[in-house]
Amino acid sequence: MIEGFFHAHFVTDKDQGDGVAYLANGKLHGGDSAMFYRGTYSTDGEKFEADLEVGRHTEGTPITSITGAARARHKITGRIEGDNLVCEAVTDQEPAVKLDLTLTPIS
């Protein structure tokens, strides 16, 4: 199982952003300047899957998630490439938005 502290870089056709994520024991926690991330993940060989909730942690800010929703649930699928995770996400609230995600270890 992959674990540790990661830099998260995410991209859609409209925007891109960065945050941090901590993965341990099947749980994922993280965030950026406006949003929190929390959920669960699993690995099977080189396959990676996660179910992630993203929401605004500071009310009154105009910043939303990269998909445009103030709160969203992402189904993430991807693969382990060396120490990195390379993934795609589908968001329940904005299913037409494709989100690419790369997690790179920090420590």
Secondary structure as UniProt FT lines:
FT   STRAND          4..11
FT   STRAND          16..24
FT   TURN            25..26
FT   STRAND          27..31
FT   STRAND          35..44
FT   TURN            45..46
FT   STRAND          47..56
FT   TURN            59..60
FT   TURN            66..67
FT   STRAND          71..81
FT   TURN            82..83
FT   STRAND          84..91
FT   TURN            95..96
FT   STRAND          99..105
//
